[in-house]
């Protein structure tokens, strides 16, 4: 042993006092070729393995645990094992442990000591010197190494040192000492194919994500007791191995060319850690999709009955989850980047099914405004980043103003643009002259309906979104052409036909929970028929409740609500055109039409929540959507606010809301978009869209904000890195000198009666009058 490690350590050492300071390898200089590994596993407990020989010269290892008082380790029962076999023949139930003696280790410093032993009929004493010092042990390292060690983090070094084993192979294991940033010392105590004890050792060099132990040595020639002659001990090449570790698990791959050994692997679990060495998982800032990644020691949350507190490993390759299994038995490739969650939580990413990415510049300034295309690209880049930073890994852009959404989607898929997986729906608005009339590219008539859908499909859009004044004679053609192309139709209830007819055409999702109210008001009969039609057609509802709560707060120029909105800290992450658009809406007619008074939306919002609760209880899927960033919401932040409002307004528990925001969103997309990867659950074959969290989100959905990191399509982003990026974004926005709001209002003094005002039912201004009208109609 000493011969192997002699070149590793040179120079004088300085002792320091601390209980764990004696952890490491020790030997008697007169007996090079055998020795002790000591690990202080608690302030008053030590584990000792003695690598030695028997009286016939066969390898033998003795193991014991005993109290430690800072100066002495006393082991009353020194154990020897028997019954093990190397490799596949190993049976843990066949391993027996027999007490063969006692051992006392005494330390005068962290560098020298003595041993007294009694094993069978043999007793004796040894003088001990320090042979190795694991990194971060409070006993000075050799000259020439100290400076290097001081600059390194324990997350990468000493915290990995300790005792490791395969839980299915209790009775053998590894003693690991991480020496510095590049080297690891490994002792393997096992058995020969014939059942004799075997111990092996080697020093590994770091190779990217693992240590490569090119030479694993055995030893022979020693004899136990006073007859030991170090001159007769020789090291023998046994084979090679590879080792990968995180804080609680790892992999050991070995290859021994001798007959009876061969190649194999063991999934390692930490058995003991050296006291006072804090192992903090090293969380990479970013990992590309091309690099395999494994989350280890994770508690999974799919928000169903399968959730539990067992620790799992989740392996991701090329953007997909390829393995999910128990942490103690799931192999992790050595080439995989490991993220050891140490018992933290892993859940599917959030799915926002109503967004308008990059639309604010066009909505504010117009399609042909100078420089608007550049602003659209700038806004979209920031919005996609902010969505991802808040754990939103999938978005559906529910209608466009000509933004290059399919191109952005392809760029995200290829890793050229950072953001969540992006799906998009093509607007089908009313012709010019109608309240929601749009430019030529955005509306369809009877004559152009099929071509409109065809162009959207060819361009790469995933769905069609119908709006308030899509012509009645175009609607059947739109649905028919979309169906033939396997494109779902989502949207509003057009005012041009009865709402039940729209549902019966196969509307995949209603884009707002409020849309039923906009179409039927307070009518109980209308609500009942709408519920039945939604159920028989399998229609989902994208809730979008939170932004209506914000509008209710500022309704009627309520100064308290306006002030509270303007004080929101997350507004700094909004593109300046979005902030200007919101300001225009608050001071114009968009969210404060003539006749609006504070509190005027409270009754209608209460009623909308009441029928959505009934719809949910009846089995209609409710999904998360925010309508951000164009309706007062901030990308990503609005998703968390939406979940809180859904929980309160729909009277749901946290797990139900989180299922709606993850699993149900994935089910919806997977049902209606046939050429996309499945996602929304932590399961083999699913797209790797995940959030790592410090605390259990199913207990409190607010914990989804306490992120370790986010994975989108197999690309990992640490929360720390994402936070830095959005702060840089906020700084750029804060330094913008363009006053978009003033520029627009100078050109268009009456601008503002846009998106939301198109939906306003008369009840929002006079609810009592509309309730009476609905009751009379129902009678």
N, C-alpha and C positions, 0 to 999 in steps of 0.2 A: 504494500500500500504506500509506504513512504517513498519507495523508488519511483512509483508512478507520479506522485505529487511533488517530488522534490523540486522540479523546475518551476512549479507553480508559485511557490513562495520563497522569497529571499529577502534578507535584511532584518534589522531589529524590529521588535514589536513592543508596544507600550500597553500595559494592562489598564483596564478600566473596570469599575465595579457596576454590575447590574445583574439581576437574576438570570436573564437570558444570555448573558455574555459567554457562558461556557458551552452554548450550543455549537456543535460542529464536530469535526473528526479529531480523534486523539490516538496516540500510539506511544509505545515504549521504544525509544531509540535503539535499545538493545535487541528488540524483537520486531524489526521491520518485516512486514508481510502479514501482520494481523493488527487489529485495532478496534476501537470503539467509535460508534456514532452516538452522540448525546444530543437530545432535543428537549429543551425545557418547554413543556407544552402547557403549563400553567405556572403561576408564580411559585407554587409549592409542589409541583409534580414534574417528574422527568421520565422520559422514555429513553432506554439505552439498548442498542443492538451491538453485540460483540461478534465480530467476524473473526473466526479462528478455525481450528482443526480438531479432530478427535485424536485419540491415542494411536490410531492406525494410519493417521495422515490424511484422512478424508476431510473435505471441507465441512465446517459446522458453524451455524450461527445460533446464538443464544439471545433471548429477548426478555426484557423485563421493564416494569414500570414501578416507580416508588417515590416516596416523599423526598423533597429537596428543600433544604433550609437556607440556601444561599451559599453554603460551603460544602455540603455533602449530599450525595444521592445514596439512599439505602434501599436495596432491592432484596427483600427476604426470599422471594421466589423467582429465581432465574429459570426461564422456561426453554425447553427444546421441543421442536415440533417433529412429527413423523406422519407418514401416510400420504404425503402429497406426491403428485406426478407432474412432470413438465407438460405444458401445452394442453391439448384437447383432452388428455386423460385425467386432468386435475378434477378432483371431487372434493369440495370443501367439507363435506360430511365425513370424509375419510381421514381428515387431518386431526391428529390428537396432540395435545399439549401436556407436557410432563415437566414438573419441577425437578431440576437437577442440582440446584445449589443456590448460592447467595452471592451478592456483589455489593461492595461499598466503594464509591468513588469520592475522593476528597480533592478539593481545589484550593490551592494557595493563591491563585490569581486566575484570570481568564486565559492564561498561557501555559500553566503547568499545574500538575497535581499528581495523584497517586491512585492506585486501585488495589483493593484486597478482595480475594475471591476464594470461594470453596465450591468446587464442582466435582461431584462424585467423591472419589477418594483423594482428589488432588486439591491442595490449597497453595496459595502463594500471594505475592504482591508484585506490583509493577510500578515503575516511574512513568509518568505520562507527560507528554509535550503536545502542544497544539499543532495539528497538521493542516487544518483548513478552517476558514472563517466565512460563513455565509454572509452575503451582502446585508448591510444594515444591522449586523450584530454589533453591540456597543463594546467592541474590543478592537483596537486599532488595526487596520489592514496594513499589509507590507508597504514599505516605502516604494513610491512609484505608482501605487494604486490608490492611495488615499484621496488624491485630488479628483480622480475619475469618479470614485464612489460618491463623494460628496455632491457631485453635480447630477446624480441620477435619482430617479424617483423610485420609491419602494414598490409602486404599482407595477414596475417592470422588473423588480429584483427580489429582495429578500422575502417579500410577502409570499412568494411561491414556494419557498423552502418549507420542508415539512415531510410528513409521512403520507404516502398515497397508496391506494390499492384498488383493485377491481372488486366491486361488491359481490360479484358472483364467484370470486376466487379468494375468499377469506382464508388466510393461512399463508399467504405470500404477499409481497408488496415491494414498494420502492421507497428509499430514503433519498430525498433530493435536497441539494444545497446549491442555490444560485449564487455563484461566486462574484460575478460582476455583469456588466452589460452584455458580454459576449459568451461567458462560459457557465456551464452547469456541471456539477459533480453528481453522479447518479450511482447509488448502490441498489442492486436488485437481489433480494433474498428470496430464493425459490427452491426448486428440487431438480434432480436429474430425472431422465426418463425411467430409471429403475427405482426411484423413490428415495434416494439419498439427498441430504440437504446440499444446496448449491448457492453460492453467492458470487455475484459478478459486479464489476464496477467499470466506470469509464467517465471521461470528461467530454462534454458536448460543446460544440461551437454553434453560436446562433446563426441560422440561415433564414433570414426574413422572419417568418412567423413561427419557426420551430427551432429546436436544437438538433444538430446532426452529430451523433456519437459514432464516429467512423470506426473506432476500435473499442470494443467491449472486451474486458479482460477477465479471465478466471485466474486462480492461483493454485499452486500445488507445491508439495514438498515440506509443508509445515507439520509439526507434531505438537499436540497440546501439552502444556506444562513445562517443567524444567528442561526437558530434552529438546525443546525448540531450538533450531539452528537457522538463523536468517540467511546464511549462505546457501542453504538448500532450497530456499523458496524461489520459485520462478513464476513470472507472469506468462500466461498463455493466451494468445488471441482466441477469443471465443466467437466473435461475430461483430455485428453492428446494430445500431438502433436509431430511432428518431423519437423525439419527445416534444409534445406541445401541451401547454398548460394555460389555464386561466385560474381564477382564485379558488374555484371549488371543483373543477373537473379538468380532464385532459385526455391525451391519447399517448400510448406507448406502443410503437411498432418495432419489431425486432426481427433479426435474421441470424440464425446460428447454423453454419454449414455442416456441423458434425451430425452424424446419424442420430436420429431421435429428437432433434431440436427443430430445425426448419424455421419457417417464418410464421408470424402471427401478430395479433394486436390485442391490446387491452384498453378498455374504457376506464379511465382512472377517476376516482373520487378521493377528495382529501380526507384522510383519516385523522391527522393531527397537524396543527400549525404551531410554529415556534412562537412562544409567548412574546407579546409586545411588538411583533412584526405585523403591521397593518397591511393587509392585501387589499388594495383598491383596484378594481378592474380598470384597465386602461381602455377608455372609450375613444375609438378613432373618430376624428372630426368628419371625415368623409370616406366612403368606400364605394368604388365604382361597381356597376352592375356586373361587369365581367369577372369580378373577384368573388369567389365563394365566401359566404359569411355565415357564421353560426351564432345564434343566441343560445347561451347556455344558462342553466340554473334559473329558468324563467317560469313564473306562474302565468298560465294562459287564461285569457278572458275572451270567450266567444259569446258571453251573455246568454248562456243556456244551461241546461241541467248538467252538461259535461264539465263545467268549470269546477276546479278544485284547487287545492294548495300543493299538489305534487309538483316537483321540479321537473322541467322539460328542457330538451334541446330542440331547436328549430333551425334547420339547415336550409339556406337559400343559395340557389345557383341560377345564373342567367335570368334573374327577375322572378323566379318561381320558388315556391316552397317545395322542396324535394324530400324532406324528412321531418317528421315530428315524432318525438318519442321521449321516454323517460331519460332524464339527464344521466342516470347511472349506467345506461346500456346503449345509448345511441352513439354510434361512431361519428366523429367529426374529422373530416380530412385535414391533414397537416397543413395543406395549402390554404385552408379557410381562415379568414380573419375571425377571431373569437371576440364576442362581446359577452362577458360574464355579467349577468344581471343580478347575481347573488341574492336570489329570492325576490327580486322586483318583478314587475308585471309587463306582460306583452299583450296588446289588444289589436284588433284590426284598425286601420286608419279610418278617419271620418269621411263621409261621402256627402257633399253638398250638391243637391240636384237642381238648384236654381241659382245660377250666377250669371253675371253679364260682364265678362272679362274684357277689358280694353274698350268698352263702349263709351265711357264718360267723355273723352275728347270729342267724339262725333256728336253725341247728344248735346253737348254744351255749345260747340262751335260750328257744327254743320259738316256735312260730308265733304264739301269742297273748300273748306277753310284752308288757307295757306299753312303748311307745316303740320296738318292734322294727322297725316299718316305716321310721321315720326312720333308725335305725341301718343298715338294709339299703341305703337310698339313699346314706347317707354312705360306707359301705364300698365300694359299687359305684363311686361317683364316684372315690374314691381308687385303687381297683384298676385301673380302666380307664386312668387317667392313668399309673400306674406301668408297666402293660403297654406302653403306647405309648412311654414314655420309654426303654425298653430295645430298641426296634426291632420289637416285636411289633405288626403292623398288621392281623392277622386272628385272631380267636379263635372257637372253638366252645364254647359253654357246655354241657357234657355232663350235663345234668340239673339240675332246679330243686327248690326247696322252696316255690314259690309266688312267686318274685321276678318283677317285671314286665319280663322280658327283652325281649319284642317291643317294648315302649314304649321301653326304653333303646336298642334297635337303631335305631328310627326317629329318636330324638333325635340319635344320633350321625350318622346319614345326613344329617340336616338341618343339622348343625353346631351344634346346641344343647347338645351334651355332647361333651367331648373324650375320644377313645378310639379303639381299633382298630375295624375292621368287626366287628360282632357277629352271629354266628349262634347259634341255640339249639336244644337238643333237649329234648323234654318227657319227664320221668320216667314210666316205667310200673313201679311197684314192686309188692311183694307186698301182699296184704290185711293188715289188722290181725291180729296174732297170729303172723305169720311174722317171721323174724329181721330182714328189711328192710322190714317193713310200714310204711306211711306213712298220712298223713291222706287223706281221701276223694278230694281232687283228684289224688292222685299214684298211685293204683293202679287196676287194671282187672280185672274178672272176665269170665267168658265173656259174661255178659249186657250188660256195659257197655263191652266192648273197642272196638267200632266207634265208639261215642259218645265214648270217651276220645280216640281219634285225631282224630275230627272236630272236637272242641272245641279240640284243640291246633292243628290246621290253621287254624281260624277265628280263633284268638287271635293267630296270626302266628308260631308256632314253625316251624322249618325241618325238624326231624327228630324221631324218636321214639327214646328210649333205654330198652331193656329191662334189667331188673335181675335180681338173683339168684333171686327167688321169684315172678316173674310166673307166674300159673297156666298150666299146660300147655294147658288147653282154650281159653285166651284168646289164646295165641300165634298160631295160624293166622289168627285174625280180625284181630289187630293188624297182621300183615304184609300181609294182603289189603287191609285198608282203607287202610293207609299206601301200598301200591303203587298203588291206584286214585287216590290224591291226589298221586302223585309225591313222596312223602315217604320218605326213606331211614330204615332202622332200624339203629341202632348199639347197642352195649352189651356186657353181660357174657354169659356162658353160664348161662342159668337152670338151677338145680338141679332143676327140674321136668321136664326132658326131656333126651334125649341131645344132647350138644354138636354132633355132626355134623348132626343134624336142624335145629338152630338155624341152622347155617351154610347148609344147603341151602334154608332158607326165604328166603335172600337177604340175610343180614346184611351190611350195607355195610362195617362196621368193628368190630373187636373193640377195646373201649375201653381195654384194658390188655394189654401184652405178657405179663403174668403170668397172664392169665385162662386160657390153655391149661393152665398148670400147676395152677391151682386146680381145673380140671375133670378133667384126666387124670393129674396127678402126674408121677411119673418113668416112666410107661409109654411104652416105645419104640413099641409098636403104636399107642397112643392118639395120640402125637405125629405119627406117620407119617400116620395117617388124618386128623388135624386139618389137616396140611399139604395133603394132597390135596383135602380139602373146601374149604379156604380158596382154593386155586388155582382149582378149577372154578367157584367162585361169585364170583370177583373180589373177595374180601374183603381189606380193608386192615387193618393192625395199628397202633394208636396206642401207641407203646412205653411211655411213662411209667416209665422205668427209674430216673431220678435219685432220685425220692422214696423208692423202695425201698432205695436205697443209704443214704440218710439213716436210714431206719427200722432198717436192719441195724446202723448205728453206735450207735444208742441202745437197741437190743434188749437185754432183760435188765437194764435200768437201768444200762447201761454208763456210769459217771460221766465217762469221757473223752469219749465221744460226745455225751452230754447237754451237757457243758460247752462242747464245740466248737460244737454247734448254737446254744446260747444266746448265744455270742459273735459270731455272724455279723452283720456290720455292716448288711446289707440288711434285717434284721428291723425296723429302725426305720421302714420304709415299709409295714409290715403294719398293718392296722386293729387296734385293741386287742382286738376280739372274736376276730380270727384268732389273735392271739398267745395269748389266753386259751384258745382251742380247742386249740392246739398244746400248751400247758402241761398242760392236762387230759389230753391223749392220752399225754404222756410220763410223767406220774405215775400215770395210771390204766391201765385194761386195754386201751385202744384200740391202743397200740403196744407194750405190755408185758404180755401176758396171763399168767396163772399158768403156771409151767413154763418161761417164757422165760429164756434164759441168753445172755450175751454170745457173739457169734459164731454164734448159732443159725440165722441166715438166710443165712450165707455159701454153703453148699452149694446151697440152692435158687436163690439169685441167680445162681450160676455156671451151674446147669443151664438156667435161663430164658434166659440170654445165649447158651448153646450152641445151643438150638433156634431162637432168633430169628436167629442167624447162618445156620443152614441154611435157614430160611424165606426170608430175604432172598436168599440165593444161588439159591433155587428160583424167585424172581420174585415173591414176595408183597410188595406195597408196605408199607414201614415208614414211619410218619409221626411227627412230633413232637407230643407232648402231655405235660402236666406234672401234671395234677390239682391245680394250685394255685388259690387259696391255702389250701384247706382241709386239705391233707395236707402240712404242713411247708414248702411252697414259697412263695416270694415272687413275685408276678406279674412276668413279664418276666425277672427274674434267674434264675428256675428254668428258663426256656427255654435260656439259655446253659449252665447246668449240665447240662441234659438233653442238649444237643448234645455236650458233652465226654464224658459217660457213654456215649452212643451210639457215639461214635468209638472209645472204648476197649473197651467190652464187645462191640460188633458187629464190631470190627476193620475199620473203614472209614477211608477217607481223608477229609480235610477237605471236599473238594468234594462227595463223596457225601452227607455229613451235611447240608451246606448245601442241597443239592438236595432232600433229604427235608423240610427245614424251610421250604422256599420253593416251589419248582416243584411238587413232589409234593403238597404241601398244597393248592395251587391246583387241581391236576388232580382231586384227590379232591372238593373242594367243587363244582367246575364239573361234575363227573360226576353228583353226587347232588342238587344244588340247581339246578333248571333255570332259575329266574327271577333269577339273580344275574349280575353282570358277571364276565367272565373275569378272572383275576388270577394272579399267581405268576411272571410273566416280565416282562422289559422288552421290550415289543413293542407295536406299534400295535394299538389296540383293547382293550388290557388296562387294568384298573383301576390307577390310579396309586398303588400301595402300594410305597414305595421307602425304602431307607436309603442315605444318602451317608456314605462312610467315608474315612478318611485313608489306609489301607493296604489291600493286596490280601487279602481274606478267604479266597480259595481256597488261599492258602499256609498260613494259620493261622486257623482259625475263631474264635480268641480275639480277632482284630482286629475282629470285628463289634461289640465293645464300644467301639471307638475311633470314635465316630460324629461326623459333622459335623451331621447332622440327620436327621429322619424325616418321610416324607410318607405320610399315610393318606387314601385317597379323594381325592387331589388337594390336600389341605390340608398345608401345610408347617410344620414346627415345628423350629426350631434346637435342637441338643442343649443349648446353653447355657441356653435358655429352659426346656426340659423339666427340666433339672437343678435350676434354681431352683424350679420348681413342686413337684417331689417333696421338696425340702428343706423348703419351707413346709409340705407335708403331714406330713413327719416331725416338724416342730416342733409341729404341732397334736396329733398322736398322743402325743408325749412329754408334753404338758401335760394329757392326759386324766386325770381324777381317779377314774374309775370302775374298781373292781377287779372285772372281770367274772368272772374265774376263781374268786375266793373266793365271790362271790355265788352262782354256779352250784353249787359244791361244797357250800355250806351247805344249799341246797335239795335237791340230788341227790347225796348222799354217794358213791354208787357209779357215777356217770356216767362214761362213758369207753369202753365196749366197743362202739364204733360202726363207722364206715366200713370200716376195714381188717380188723378182726377178723371181719367177716362173710365175708371172702375166705379166711381162714386154712385152709390144708390141714394135715392132721395132720403132714405131713413137715416143716413149719416148726418143729415142736417135737421131732420124733423122725425125722430124715431117714433114718437107717439102717433103721429099721423099715419106713418107707414104700417105700424102694428095694427091699427084699426082697419086699414085697407086690406091687409093680409087676412085678418080675421073674417072680414065680410066676404072676401073671396073664398075662403075655406068653407064658410057656411053654405 
